[in-house]
Amino acid sequence: MNTNMTALSSRRGIAILVLLCLVQFMDVLDASIVNVSLPSIARDLDFSRQSLQWVVSGYVLMYGGFLLLGSRAADLLGRRRVLVAGLVLFACASLTGGLAHTSALLVAARFAQGLGAAMLSPAALSTLTTTFRADRDRNTALGAWGAISGLAGAAGVLLGGLLTEGPGWRWVFFVNVPICGVALAGAFGLLLGERRRDELESFDVRGALLVTGGMLLLVYGLVKAPDVGWGATQTIAVLTAAAVTLAAFVLNELRTANPLVPLSIFRVEGLAAADATQLLFGAGFIAMFFFLTLYMQTVLGYSPIQAGAAYLPLTVGVIVAAGIASQLFERIGTKPVITVGGIVGAGGLFWLSRIPVDGSYLADLLPGIVLIGFGAGAAFVAITTAANAGVGEERAGLAAGLLNTSLQLGGALGLAILSAVATTRTHALLQTGNVSQSAAVTEGFQRALELGAVFAFAAGLVGLLGAGRRRSTPAEEQEPSLELAA
């Protein structure tokens, strides 16, 4: 009997879904929770302005750079085994970060956190897609997964503000330790152990090193470019090295007998378009948190808690939209949901790009924040579903890694480009001597958010052209029709 058909009807199935969503919540949370804590961290650990960026970018570099390696490891070595190893590493790194008394140790802890996250996310998502195989169960589970991902991004800013003004910034890291403890207990109590699917000799170590090194170079180059200049020798050299390394990776995958990323996976309908959509949407959505938080704190004078609380409507919008979207897939498919989500999110970003120096939360921020919540909630759930729709169990981890890599790389790419745009505009205005510092900074944020809106709209366009199918299978078409007739 196929128990997966009623997985969400059992307490154990629900508990597994809660466990996997908890892991994803922690993964995404740590990408944003430190943002409002950075000034306090800089004061306590004597960070320079240039080195402070590594508290954020160190996590993103390792997370994005090692996601494919974590995905393949989950497929070959066993999902529970990789999940448990990732939880142990993440807990140890979080404890080290909370106890750190030097800037170097904190940055090292953030790198280790990113590596742990790169193991956790694909292992958890591939476990979800192989546990909940029935169409209705899978759509519901992926809806919850997408909702929790959007929720964590917004909740991270609020929780970071509460912890920073409360017990202190160190609790931004300590809070992960009990979460990892609960998740470890759940992993051993709920998930079945798996035998290795293959011998380690078949693991594409060279491919793993090439793709990880290439992605690390690419993200590093994009993160550093706003500081050293896009035309600087360092930027050109790093990005060129990244391109050469990634080209060598593709060549290696074509020639090796057991590739890390079998390029044939991109023949799965909707997968390549879903990854491209995820990258574009991440470029606009993730960067929005950075610029809007800076605007609220440096221009409007919000406290960390006030800035975090301002995102609560976005959180509600994500939850509501994700719940609605996951129920629409069987009737209309993922493509219309991705397109509408991208357009609505772009509208929200464009609204926010009109922010004035003396802005009002109700008039200038709230409408855009709500629109982004609805757009992101619908789009992320639909993109996740589209990317996993036609992927077999043996490649579920790889598909999960590709999707999460797209999001992280898109976020790094978007933040680097949008930061350069904002900084260039601000410097140009200040050189004229005709505007105040606040006005120049605000106009820089406006330009960045405008470009973010372009990225989100492009994501919707890519979704319209190819990310997902209108309906998943003929059987899925018939079931809702029978229900409507009844």
C-alpha positions as CSV (number, residue, x, y, z in Angstrom):
1,M,0.0,0.0,0.0
2,N,1.3,3.4,-0.9
3,T,1.1,5.3,2.4
4,N,2.3,8.5,0.7
5,M,-1.1,8.9,-0.8
6,T,-2.4,9.9,2.7
7,A,0.8,11.3,4.2
8,L,-0.8,14.5,5.4
9,S,-3.7,12.6,6.9
10,S,-1.5,11.1,9.6
11,R,0.1,12.8,12.6
12,R,3.5,11.5,11.5
13,G,3.1,13.1,8.1
14,I,2.1,16.4,9.6
15,A,5.0,16.2,12.1
16,I,7.5,15.6,9.2
17,L,6.2,18.6,7.4
18,V,6.5,20.8,10.5
19,L,10.1,19.5,11.0
20,L,11.1,20.3,7.4
21,C,9.5,23.7,7.5
22,L,11.3,24.4,10.8
23,V,14.7,23.6,9.1
24,Q,13.9,25.9,6.2
25,F,12.7,28.7,8.5
26,M,16.0,28.7,10.3
27,D,18.0,28.5,7.0
28,V,16.2,31.6,5.5
29,L,16.0,33.4,8.8
30,D,19.8,33.6,9.2
31,A,20.1,35.3,5.9
32,S,18.3,38.4,7.2
33,I,18.3,38.3,11.0
34,V,21.7,40.0,11.4
35,N,20.8,43.1,9.3
36,V,19.5,45.3,12.1
37,S,22.2,44.0,14.5
38,L,25.2,45.2,12.4
39,P,25.7,48.5,14.1
40,S,25.8,46.9,17.6
41,I,28.1,44.1,16.3
42,A,30.5,46.7,14.7
43,R,30.7,48.6,18.0
44,D,31.4,45.5,20.2
45,L,33.9,43.8,18.0
46,D,35.6,46.8,16.3
47,F,34.6,46.0,12.8
48,S,35.7,48.4,10.1
49,R,33.0,49.5,7.6
50,Q,34.5,47.4,4.9
51,S,35.0,44.3,6.9
52,L,31.5,44.5,8.5
53,Q,29.9,43.3,5.2
54,W,31.4,39.8,5.7
55,V,28.9,39.2,8.5
56,V,26.2,39.2,5.9
57,S,28.1,38.2,2.7
58,G,30.1,35.4,4.4
59,Y,26.8,33.5,5.0
60,V,25.6,34.1,1.4
61,L,28.9,33.1,-0.1
62,M,29.0,29.7,1.5
63,Y,25.3,29.1,1.3
64,G,25.2,29.8,-2.5
65,G,28.6,28.3,-3.2
66,F,28.0,24.9,-1.6
67,L,24.3,24.3,-2.3
68,L,24.9,22.0,-5.3
69,L,27.5,20.0,-3.3
70,G,24.9,19.6,-0.5
71,S,22.3,18.6,-3.0
72,R,24.3,15.9,-4.5
73,A,25.5,14.7,-1.1
74,A,21.8,14.3,-0.1
75,D,21.1,12.2,-3.1
76,L,24.1,10.0,-2.9
77,L,24.8,9.7,0.9
78,G,21.2,9.8,2.2
79,R,19.0,12.7,3.1
80,R,18.7,12.2,6.8
81,R,22.4,11.7,7.1
82,V,23.2,15.0,5.4
83,L,20.3,16.8,7.3
84,V,21.7,15.7,10.7
85,A,25.3,16.7,9.8
86,G,24.1,20.1,8.6
87,L,22.1,20.6,11.9
88,V,25.2,19.8,14.0
89,L,27.4,22.1,12.0
90,F,24.8,24.9,12.1
91,A,24.3,24.6,15.8
92,C,28.1,24.6,16.6
93,A,28.6,27.6,14.2
94,S,25.8,29.5,15.8
95,L,27.1,28.9,19.3
96,T,30.6,30.0,18.2
97,G,29.1,33.2,16.6
98,G,27.2,34.1,19.8
99,L,30.3,33.6,21.9
100,A,32.7,35.3,19.5
101,H,34.8,38.2,20.9
102,T,36.8,39.0,17.8
103,S,35.7,40.0,14.3
104,A,37.6,37.2,12.6
105,L,36.0,34.5,14.7
106,L,32.5,35.9,14.0
107,V,33.1,36.0,10.3
108,A,34.5,32.4,10.4
109,A,31.3,31.3,12.3
110,R,29.1,32.9,9.6
111,F,31.0,31.0,6.9
112,A,30.4,27.8,8.8
113,Q,26.7,28.7,9.2
114,G,26.5,29.1,5.5
115,L,28.0,25.7,4.8
116,G,25.6,24.1,7.3
117,A,22.7,25.9,5.6
118,A,23.9,24.6,2.2
119,M,23.5,21.1,3.5
120,L,20.2,21.6,5.3
121,S,18.1,23.2,2.7
122,P,18.4,20.8,-0.2
123,A,18.2,17.8,2.1
124,A,15.0,19.1,3.7
125,L,13.3,20.0,0.4
126,S,14.2,16.7,-1.3
127,T,12.9,14.9,1.8
128,L,9.7,16.8,1.4
129,T,9.2,16.1,-2.3
130,T,9.9,12.3,-1.8
131,T,7.8,12.0,1.3
132,F,4.6,13.7,0.0
133,R,4.2,12.1,-3.5
134,A,0.4,12.4,-3.9
135,D,-0.4,15.5,-6.0
136,R,-2.6,17.1,-3.4
137,D,-0.3,16.3,-0.5
138,R,2.8,17.6,-2.5
139,N,1.1,20.8,-3.5
140,T,0.0,21.5,0.1
141,A,3.5,20.6,1.5
142,L,5.2,22.8,-1.1
143,G,2.7,25.6,-0.3
144,A,3.7,25.4,3.4
145,W,7.4,25.3,2.4
146,G,7.1,28.4,0.2
147,A,5.1,30.3,2.8
148,I,7.6,29.5,5.5
149,S,10.5,30.7,3.3
150,G,8.8,34.0,2.7
151,L,7.8,34.3,6.3
152,A,11.3,33.7,7.5
153,G,12.7,36.4,5.3
154,A,10.4,39.0,6.9
155,A,10.5,37.6,10.4
156,G,14.2,37.7,10.4
157,V,14.2,41.5,10.3
158,L,11.7,41.8,13.1
159,L,13.3,39.1,15.3
160,G,16.7,40.7,14.8
161,G,15.4,44.0,16.0
162,L,13.7,42.5,19.1
163,L,16.8,40.5,20.1
164,T,19.2,43.4,19.5
165,E,17.3,45.8,21.6
166,G,16.4,43.1,24.2
167,P,19.0,40.6,25.4
168,G,21.6,41.8,22.8
169,W,22.9,40.9,19.4
170,R,24.6,37.7,20.5
171,W,21.1,36.1,20.8
172,V,20.7,36.5,17.1
173,F,23.0,33.5,16.9
174,F,22.1,31.8,20.2
175,V,18.5,31.4,19.1
176,N,19.5,28.8,16.5
177,V,20.9,26.4,19.1
178,P,17.6,25.2,20.6
179,I,16.0,25.2,17.1
180,C,18.7,22.8,15.9
181,G,18.2,20.7,19.1
182,V,14.5,20.3,18.3
183,A,15.1,19.5,14.7
184,L,17.8,16.9,15.5
185,A,15.3,15.1,17.8
186,G,12.7,15.2,15.1
187,A,15.1,14.0,12.4
188,F,16.0,10.8,14.4
189,G,12.4,10.3,15.6
190,L,10.5,10.8,12.3
191,L,12.8,10.3,9.3
192,L,13.9,6.9,8.2
193,G,17.6,6.3,7.6
194,E,18.7,5.6,4.0
195,R,21.4,3.4,2.6
196,R,24.0,5.1,0.4
197,R,22.9,5.1,-3.2
198,D,26.4,4.9,-4.6
199,E,30.0,4.6,-3.6
200,L,32.1,7.6,-2.9
201,E,34.3,6.8,-5.9
202,S,31.4,7.9,-8.1
203,F,31.1,11.3,-6.4
204,D,32.2,14.0,-8.9
205,V,34.7,15.7,-6.5
206,R,36.4,17.7,-9.4
207,G,33.0,19.0,-10.5
208,A,32.0,19.9,-6.9
209,L,35.3,21.9,-6.5
210,L,34.9,23.6,-9.8
211,V,31.3,24.7,-9.4
212,T,31.7,25.7,-5.8
213,G,34.9,27.6,-6.5
214,G,33.3,29.3,-9.5
215,M,30.2,30.4,-7.6
216,L,32.3,31.6,-4.7
217,L,34.3,33.7,-7.1
218,L,31.2,35.0,-8.8
219,V,29.4,36.0,-5.6
220,Y,32.6,37.4,-4.1
221,G,33.1,39.6,-7.2
222,L,29.6,40.8,-7.1
223,V,29.7,41.6,-3.4
224,K,33.0,43.5,-3.6
225,A,32.3,45.4,-6.9
226,P,30.3,48.3,-5.3
227,D,33.3,49.0,-3.0
228,V,36.2,48.7,-5.5
229,G,34.3,49.6,-8.7
230,W,32.8,47.6,-11.5
231,G,35.6,48.6,-13.9
232,A,38.4,48.0,-11.3
233,T,41.1,45.4,-12.2
234,Q,40.1,43.3,-9.1
235,T,36.5,43.1,-10.2
236,I,37.3,42.2,-13.8
237,A,39.9,39.6,-12.7
238,V,37.6,37.9,-10.2
239,L,34.6,37.8,-12.5
240,T,36.8,36.5,-15.3
241,A,38.2,33.8,-13.1
242,A,34.6,32.9,-12.1
243,A,33.5,32.6,-15.7
244,V,36.5,30.4,-16.6
245,T,36.0,28.2,-13.6
246,L,32.3,27.7,-14.3
247,A,33.1,27.0,-18.0
248,A,35.6,24.4,-16.9
249,F,32.8,22.9,-14.7
250,V,30.4,22.6,-17.6
251,L,33.2,20.9,-19.7
252,N,33.9,18.5,-16.8
253,E,30.2,17.6,-16.5
254,L,30.0,16.8,-20.2
255,R,33.0,14.5,-20.0
256,T,32.8,12.7,-16.6
257,A,30.9,9.4,-16.2
258,N,29.2,10.4,-13.0
259,P,28.6,14.2,-13.1
260,L,27.7,16.3,-10.2
261,V,25.0,18.0,-12.3
262,P,23.8,15.8,-15.1
263,L,23.0,18.5,-17.7
264,S,20.1,16.3,-18.9
265,I,18.1,17.4,-15.8
266,F,17.4,20.7,-17.6
267,R,15.4,18.8,-20.1
268,V,12.7,18.4,-17.4
269,E,9.9,20.6,-18.4
270,G,9.8,23.9,-16.5
271,L,13.0,23.4,-14.4
272,A,15.4,25.8,-16.2
273,A,12.7,28.5,-16.5
274,A,11.8,28.0,-12.8
275,D,15.5,28.5,-11.8
276,A,15.8,31.6,-14.0
277,T,12.6,33.0,-12.5
278,Q,13.8,32.3,-9.0
279,L,17.1,34.1,-9.7
280,L,15.3,37.2,-11.1
281,F,12.7,37.4,-8.3
282,G,15.4,36.9,-5.7
283,A,17.4,39.8,-7.2
284,G,14.6,42.2,-6.6
285,F,12.9,40.8,-3.5
286,I,15.9,40.1,-1.2
287,A,17.6,43.4,-2.0
288,M,14.4,45.2,-1.1
289,F,14.9,44.3,2.6
290,F,18.4,45.9,2.6
291,F,17.4,49.2,1.1
292,L,14.0,49.6,2.8
293,T,15.6,48.8,6.2
294,L,18.3,51.4,5.7
295,Y,15.7,54.0,4.5
296,M,13.6,53.4,7.6
297,Q,16.5,53.6,10.1
298,T,18.8,56.2,8.5
299,V,16.3,58.6,6.8
300,L,13.0,58.2,8.8
301,G,14.8,57.5,12.1
302,Y,13.1,54.2,13.0
303,S,14.5,52.1,15.8
304,P,15.4,48.4,15.0
305,I,12.2,47.2,16.5
306,Q,10.1,49.7,14.5
307,A,11.9,48.8,11.3
308,G,11.3,45.1,11.9
309,A,7.6,45.6,12.8
310,A,7.1,47.5,9.6
311,Y,7.4,44.2,7.7
312,L,4.5,42.4,9.6
313,P,2.0,43.2,6.8
314,L,4.4,41.6,4.3
315,T,4.5,38.5,6.5
316,V,0.7,38.3,6.5
317,G,0.6,38.8,2.8
318,V,3.1,36.0,2.2
319,I,1.1,33.5,4.3
320,V,-2.2,34.4,2.7
321,A,-1.0,34.4,-0.8
322,A,1.0,31.1,-0.4
323,G,-2.1,29.4,1.0
324,I,-4.3,30.6,-1.9
325,A,-1.7,29.9,-4.6
326,S,-1.1,26.3,-3.5
327,Q,-4.8,25.5,-3.9
328,L,-4.9,26.9,-7.5
329,F,-2.2,24.7,-9.0
330,E,-4.5,21.7,-9.7
331,R,-6.9,24.0,-11.6
332,I,-4.8,26.5,-13.5
333,G,-1.2,25.2,-13.0
334,T,1.8,27.2,-11.8
335,K,2.5,29.4,-14.8
336,P,-0.3,31.9,-14.3
337,V,0.5,32.1,-10.6
338,I,4.2,32.9,-11.2
339,T,3.3,35.5,-13.8
340,V,0.7,37.3,-11.6
341,G,3.0,37.0,-8.5
342,G,5.9,38.6,-10.5
343,I,3.8,41.5,-11.8
344,V,2.2,42.2,-8.3
345,G,5.6,42.1,-6.7
346,A,7.0,44.5,-9.3
347,G,4.1,46.8,-8.6
348,G,5.0,46.8,-4.9
349,L,8.6,47.6,-5.6
350,F,7.7,50.3,-8.0
351,W,5.4,51.9,-5.3
352,L,8.3,51.8,-2.8
353,S,10.6,53.4,-5.4
354,R,8.6,56.6,-4.9
355,I,9.6,57.0,-1.2
356,P,10.3,60.7,-0.2
357,V,12.6,62.0,2.4
358,D,9.7,62.8,4.8
359,G,7.9,59.6,4.0
360,S,4.8,58.3,5.8
361,Y,4.5,54.6,6.6
362,L,0.8,54.4,5.8
363,A,1.0,56.3,2.5
364,D,4.5,55.6,1.2
365,L,5.5,52.2,2.6
366,L,2.5,50.1,3.6
367,P,0.8,49.7,0.1
368,G,4.1,48.6,-1.5
369,I,4.9,46.2,1.4
370,V,1.5,44.6,1.1
371,L,1.8,44.1,-2.7
372,I,5.2,42.6,-2.3
373,G,3.9,40.2,0.3
374,F,1.2,38.9,-1.9
375,G,3.4,38.8,-5.0
376,A,6.3,37.0,-3.3
377,G,4.1,34.6,-1.4
378,A,2.3,33.4,-4.6
379,A,5.5,33.4,-6.8
380,F,7.8,31.5,-4.5
381,V,5.3,28.7,-3.9
382,A,4.5,28.4,-7.6
383,I,8.2,28.5,-8.6
384,T,9.1,25.7,-6.1
385,T,6.2,23.6,-7.3
386,A,7.1,24.1,-11.0
387,A,10.8,23.2,-10.3
388,N,9.9,19.9,-8.7
389,A,6.9,18.9,-10.8
390,G,8.7,16.5,-13.2
391,V,11.8,15.5,-11.1
392,G,12.3,11.9,-10.1
393,E,13.2,10.8,-6.6
394,E,16.8,10.2,-7.5
395,R,17.3,13.8,-8.6
396,A,15.1,15.6,-6.1
397,G,18.1,16.8,-4.1
398,L,19.8,18.2,-7.2
399,A,16.6,20.0,-8.3
400,A,16.3,21.5,-4.8
401,G,19.9,22.6,-4.8
402,L,19.6,24.3,-8.2
403,L,16.5,26.2,-7.1
404,N,18.0,27.4,-3.8
405,T,21.2,28.3,-5.6
406,S,19.3,30.4,-8.0
407,L,17.6,32.3,-5.1
408,Q,20.9,32.9,-3.2
409,L,22.8,33.8,-6.3
410,G,20.0,36.1,-7.4
411,G,20.0,37.8,-4.1
412,A,23.7,38.4,-4.1
413,L,23.6,39.5,-7.8
414,G,20.7,41.9,-7.2
415,L,22.2,43.4,-4.0
416,A,25.5,44.0,-5.7
417,I,24.0,45.6,-8.8
418,L,21.4,47.6,-6.9
419,S,23.9,48.8,-4.4
420,A,26.2,50.1,-7.2
421,V,23.2,51.9,-8.7
422,A,22.2,53.5,-5.4
423,T,25.7,54.5,-4.5
424,T,26.4,56.0,-7.9
425,R,23.3,58.1,-7.8
426,T,23.9,59.3,-4.3
427,H,27.5,60.3,-5.0
428,A,26.5,62.1,-8.2
429,L,23.9,64.2,-6.3
430,L,26.2,65.0,-3.4
431,Q,28.9,66.3,-5.8
432,T,26.5,68.9,-7.2
433,G,26.2,70.3,-3.7
434,N,22.5,71.2,-4.3
435,V,20.9,68.4,-2.1
436,S,21.1,67.3,1.4
437,Q,22.6,64.0,2.5
438,S,19.2,62.5,3.3
439,A,17.8,63.5,0.0
440,A,20.7,62.1,-2.0
441,V,20.6,58.8,-0.1
442,T,16.8,58.6,-0.6
443,E,17.2,59.1,-4.4
444,G,19.8,56.4,-4.5
445,F,17.4,54.0,-2.8
446,Q,14.7,55.1,-5.3
447,R,16.9,54.1,-8.2
448,A,17.7,50.8,-6.6
449,L,14.1,49.9,-5.9
450,E,13.1,50.9,-9.5
451,L,15.6,48.4,-10.9
452,G,14.4,45.8,-8.4
453,A,10.9,46.3,-9.8
454,V,12.4,45.6,-13.3
455,F,13.9,42.3,-12.0
456,A,10.5,41.2,-10.5
457,F,8.6,42.1,-13.7
458,A,11.2,40.1,-15.7
459,A,10.7,37.1,-13.4
460,G,6.9,37.3,-14.2
461,L,7.7,37.4,-17.9
462,V,10.0,34.4,-17.7
463,G,7.3,32.6,-15.8
464,L,4.8,33.4,-18.5
465,L,7.1,32.1,-21.2
466,G,8.2,28.8,-19.7
467,A,8.3,28.2,-15.9
468,G,5.9,25.4,-15.3
469,R,2.9,24.0,-17.1
470,R,-0.7,25.1,-17.1
471,R,-1.7,21.7,-15.6
472,S,0.6,19.0,-14.3
473,T,-1.0,15.8,-15.7
474,P,-4.2,14.7,-17.3
475,A,-5.2,13.1,-14.0
476,E,-4.8,16.3,-12.2
477,E,-7.0,18.0,-14.7
478,Q,-9.8,15.6,-14.2
479,E,-10.0,15.5,-10.4
480,P,-11.0,19.1,-9.8
481,S,-13.5,18.9,-12.7
482,L,-15.2,15.9,-10.9
483,E,-15.3,17.9,-7.7
484,L,-16.8,20.9,-9.3
485,A,-19.4,18.7,-11.0
486,A,-20.4,17.2,-7.7
